[in-house]
Amino acid sequence: MTRNDIIQVNLFDTEIGRIGFDEEKSTSTFQFSPDFLESKKWDNLFPVSRIIKRTALPQLFKQYKGETFKGLPPPFADSFPDNFGSMLFKTWLAQNGIHQIGVLEQLAFIGERGMGAIEYVPSKVIPPHSKINLKEIITLLKQVMDLKEDNRQSNLDTQGLLNIFKMGTSPGGARPKILISEHQETAEIIPGDISYSEDYNHYLVKLAIEEDLSYPREVIEYCYYQSLKRIGVEMMESKLIDSKHFATKRFDRKAGKKQHTLTATGMTGWDFKDPDVSSYENLFELCSFLRIPHAQVVELYKRMVFNIIFGNTDDHLKNHSFIYDEYNERWHLSPAYDVTYAQNPLLNFTNTNRALSINGKRNNITIKDLLTIADTYVIKNPLGIIEQVFAEKSYLLELMNEHGVPDKIIQYLDKSFTFPI
């Protein structure tokens, strides 16, 4: 692509518009397709109107510079891989002598492979690869993670790197993960990048590859999943592969169709790294703006309480998403995801600041803070919710024991799971 090229944006097999990008100024433009506007379909695709307006005029975006948005309107920046996926992609590029590519060319590599339903045309064609061998993948991924600063001096298998990137690395976070699809009848596993149909279950798999970490993060996340389901929090069906890799079904794929999904950051332009906008109050206000059903607002409150009691301090704005119902023009809260103990329990973290503030505080959250939130957003019986969540402590610890989490880790977590006072 040239320096100031244009890329087409598709959704539900329909061209909705085109993005232009100025690499020198790091600014972008977006213009809706006239045919799409004429169709009057999907008026609520981008509900926060101050970002992308429903107009035939081209719209200029110059306020979204920086690593999170890369100069793009936030809904499209949501398509980029975070941390681990970016590292893997940059490593593959470096192995092929490419040390810098433009923003739109990055979108072209994402093409039809991103999370959610937004697609970019023309896309970079990546050759098909149907075999998945987790051991080989893990070996290669560990090499990538061991490179640290300089990945140009390594002798990595560039085709292997391409295959992993092709399998999908859009999900955020620093932990290695891939997207796979498992045939419902034959249990055959194929890469989960482009193929999607009702014949397959589509999974995001978090891989356990760091032998020296000395505690099983993926197993702990699976135990958290079990506890959350027990207290009525919506989660996608999940399982452990080989008793150590955490696999969870994707909520952006349903009955063989892609679901239009945006994170809170992608929907609003709130940078998840910015403490000034990172609060649960903002999330609740967003739910109100979107007219999310109150039962889901109550569930968000329950998720918040769970994160406080069980040490998930990494509950930032990209770890909360919304799914669009294109038939009823409504948004709803996505199932919970990325809920686990956020720190390494062997390092004895104390008083860790939360990603999302509560009543203006990032640590030492009290009952009073939780009741203030409940009163503001009309959450009935908040004390009952808090007690219900805390009552999961013994079950969660027992579950970890059953799955072989080391005793010293369980003992540490037992002490750190506290009831707000």
N, C-alpha and C positions, 0 to 999 in steps of 0.2 A: 504493500500500500504506500501511497505517497504521503508527504508530511501532513497535508490538510485534506485528507480523504473523507469519504462519507460511508457509513455502514447502515444497512437496513435493519430495522427492528421488527420482528414478527412475534405474534402471540396468537395461540389457537389457530395456527395455519393461516393467519391473516397479517398482511403488512399493516402496522399501525403508524409507522413513521420512520424517520432517518436521523442519525446522529452525525454531526460534523465535529471535527476536533482540530484545534490550533495548537500544535506541539510547542511552539515558541512561547505562547502566552498561557498555556495550560488551561484554556477555556474551551467550552463545548457549546454546540447548538443542538436543538432538537426541534423538528417540525413534524406535526402529524400528517399522515397521508390524507389528501382530500377525499379519496374514496372511503377511507375509514370514518372520517368525520361525517360524511354524507350518510353513512349507514346508521349512524346514531346508536351504535352498539357499545355496550360496556362503558357507560358514562363514569363508572366509579373505579376504573382501573388504577388511577393514581389519586387517591382521595384527598391528600393534603394539597389543596389547590395552590398554595403559595409556591410550590415547587414546579410542577408541570401543569400548565393551564390548558384547558380544552379550547384551543384556538387554532385557526388556520395559519396564523403568523409564526415565523421562526422565533424560537425563544433562546436567549443567550444565558449561559450559566458560567459565571466567573467567580462565584463565591465558594466553590467546593474544591479548592486546591488542597494538596496534602495527600498523605498516604492512604487515608480511608476512602476518599472519593476520586482521587486522581484527576480532578477537574470535570468529572461527569455528573449529570443529574443523579442523585442518590439511588433511585430505583434501578438504574443500570449499573452503577458501581457495586450494587449488591451481588452482581454476577461474578465478580472477581473472587478468586481464591484468597484466603487469608494465610498468614504465617506459613504453615507447613506446605500447603499447595503452591504458594508463591516460591518457596525455597526449592521445591522439586522442579518447578517449571524453569526457574533461573538456572538451575544446575544443568538441565537438559539443553537449554540454549547455549550455555557456556561450553558444553562438550561439543557443540556444533559450531563454535567460533562466533556465536552471536552474543554480544554483551549488552545490547540495548535494542528494544523494539518499541514502536509507538503504542499508544493507548488503544487505538482502534484495531491494530493488528492483534493485540492481546484479546480483544473481544472476538476477533475472527477465530482465534484458537479455541475460545470457549464455544463459539458457534451454537450448536444444538445441544451441547453437553452440560450446560449449567444447571444449577439447582433451580427449581421453580419452572415456569413455562416460557419465559422470555428467551428468544433465539435471535442470533445475529447472522446476517447474510450479506456478502458471501462468507462462508466459513472455511477455515483451513481443513482440508481433507486429511484425516488421519487413518492409515491403513487398518483394516479389521484385524483383531487378534482375539481368538476365542478360548485360549487356554489360560487357566488360572492356577498357579502353583504358589500357595501362600508362603512356603519356605523360601522359594527363590525371590519372591517379592520382598520378604522381610530382610533377607540378606542384602539386597540392593538398597533398600531404604535405610538400613543401618549404616551402609557405606556413606550415603548422602548425609545423614545426620552427624557422622563422625568427621565430615570435612570441615565443619565449622566455618572458618573465614574464607579460605581460598579453594574454590571448587575447580579451578582451571588446571590444577596440577595433578588431578586424579586420572585414573584410567577406567572410568565407569563404562558400563555397557550402555551406550546411548540408545540402542533399540529397546533395551529393557526399561530405561527411563521413560522413553516415549510411550511404551505400552502402559506403564503405571499412570502417566499423566492422562493417557487416553481413557483409562478406566475411570477417571473422574477424580478430581481433587479440589472441587469447588468449596466443600464445607470448610468452615473456619476453624481456627484454633491451631495450637502448636503440635498436637498429637498426630502421628501418622494415621491416615485413614484412606480407604478406597471405597468406590461404589461398585456393587456387584448385583447381578440378577440371578435368582435361583428358580429354575423351572418347577412349577408346583407339582407336576407328576413324576418327572424323572430325577429331580434334585440336581440336574446339571447346572453348574455355575458358569456364567459368562460375564464379561465386563459389563458394567452398568452405566456406560456412558451415553449411548444413543438408543439402543434397543429398549423399548418399553411396551409392554402389552399385558393383558389380563392373564396371560399364561404364566407370567413370572411374578415372584415376589421380589421387590426391589429393596436392597439393603444398603445402608451405610455401615461399614465395618471399621472399627477402631482396633488397630493392630498392636499387640503387645510385643515389642521388639527390643526393649532395653533391659538386657539381662542384669545389668548392674543397678537397676533402680531399686531392687530389693523389696518392693511391695507391688501387688497386682492392681494397678489402677483400673483396668478394664473390668476385672471381677468386682471391684468395689462399686463401679458405676452400675453393673448389672444388679447388685444388691439394692442400690438406691432405687433403681427402676421397679423392682419388686415391691418395695415399701410404698412408693408413690402410687402404684396401682391399687394397693390395699386401702389407701385413704381416699380413693376416688379421684385422683388426678389423672387426666387423660394422657396416656403415653402410647406410642406405637409399639406393637408387639416386638419383643426383643429376645435375644438368646445369646448364649456363649458358644463360640466355635472352638473346638479342641480345648474346652474348659478355660480359655484364657483370652480369646479375641471377642470383643463386644460387638454384636451385630444387631442393628435396629432397623425396622422397616421405615422407608422414607414416606413422609407425609405429603411430599410434593408429587407423588405418583399415586393414583387411585383408579382402580378398575380400568387399567390400561391407558389412562390419560394423564397428561401433565397438569399440575395444579399451579395456578398463578400465586406465588408466595413471595412476601416481602418481610424482611426483618423490620423491627422498629426503627433502626437506623436508616434502612433503605427507603422506608415509607416517609420519614419525617425530615431527614437531613441532620438529625442529631448524631454527631460523631460519638461513637461508643467509647472513645478514648477521652472525651471531654467531660470532666467532673461537673461542670456547670449545668449540663443538661441530663446527666445520668442519675435519675432518681425513679423510685417506684411511683411517686406522685405523677410524673410525666407519663408513665405507662398507663396508670389508671385514667388519666385525662385523655390519652389517646383512645383507650377503650370507649370512653364516653363519646368522643368525637365520632368514632366509627359506629356507634350504636350497637356495640357488642352486647349480646344477651347478658342479663344480670347474673345468671348462673355461672357464666364464664368469668365474670368479674370476681365473683366469690371464689372461683377456683384459682384465679390469679393471686388472690389474697392467701389462699392455702399454700400455693407454691412459694410465695414470699416467706411465709412462716417456716416452711420446711427448709428453705435455703438458709435461714437464720439459725435454726436449731442444729442443723446437720452440716454446717460449715461450708456451704457452697457460696463462696464470696465472689466467684467469677460469673455472676448472673447478669452480665452486661447487656446492653441494648441489642446486640446482634444475637443474643441467646434467647430472644423473645420474638416470635414471628406471628404473622397473620396470613390467612388463606382466603382467597377470593372465590366466591360462589358466582360464576358468570351467568347462571340461569336466573338467580334472584337478585343480582347486583348488590350482594352483601358481603361483608368481611366477617370472619370469625377468628377467634384465638386458635393458634395451632396447638397441637399436642406439645407437652413439655419435652425438652431435650437438653442434653449437656448438663444434666444435674448429677453432681457427684461431689466428693470431698475435694476442694480446690487446691489445697496445699500438700506438699510432701510431709506426711505425719512424722517422718524421721528427723525433720529439721526443727521441730519444736517452735513453730511460728506462734507468736502471741499478738493479740490485738490487731489482727490483719484488717486493713481497710476494705470495705465492701465496694464492689464495682458500682452498685446502685445504692444511693442514700435513701434513708427512711426517716421521715420527719426531720430532715436536715442533718442526719448523723450517718457516719459510715462504720462506726463500731460501737460497742457497748449499747446495743439496741435493747430497750426495756419494754415491759408490758405497756407502759404509758404510751410509748411511740406506736406500738401496734394498735392500741385502742384508738389513738388519734386518727390513724389511717382508716380504721374500720368505721369510725364515726363520719369521716368526710365522705366516704364512698358507700355508705349505707350497707355495711356488712353486718348481718345479724349474728348474734351469739359468737362474737370473736373469741371469747375465752374458751368456749367449747371447741372451736377449731384449733386453737393453740394446744389445748389439752389432748385432743385427738392426735395431732401431729407428734407431740412429744411422747405419747404412749407407744409410738412405733420404735422407740429406741431399743428396747430389749429384743424385738423381732429382728431389727436390722443387724444388731450385733450377733445374734444367733445365726442369722443367714450367712454373715461373713465367715463365721466359724465353720459352718457346714461346707463352704466353698474354699476352705483352705487358706484364708487370709491369716498371716502370722499372728500369733498371740500378742506380740508387743505392739503391733499396729492396732489390734482390736482394743487393747488396754488404753492406748493413747486416745483413740476415738471415743471410748467410753467416758473419759474425763473431759473431752472437748465438747461433747454433745450436751449443751446446757439449756435449761429452761429460762427464758427471759424473766427478769424480776423487776 
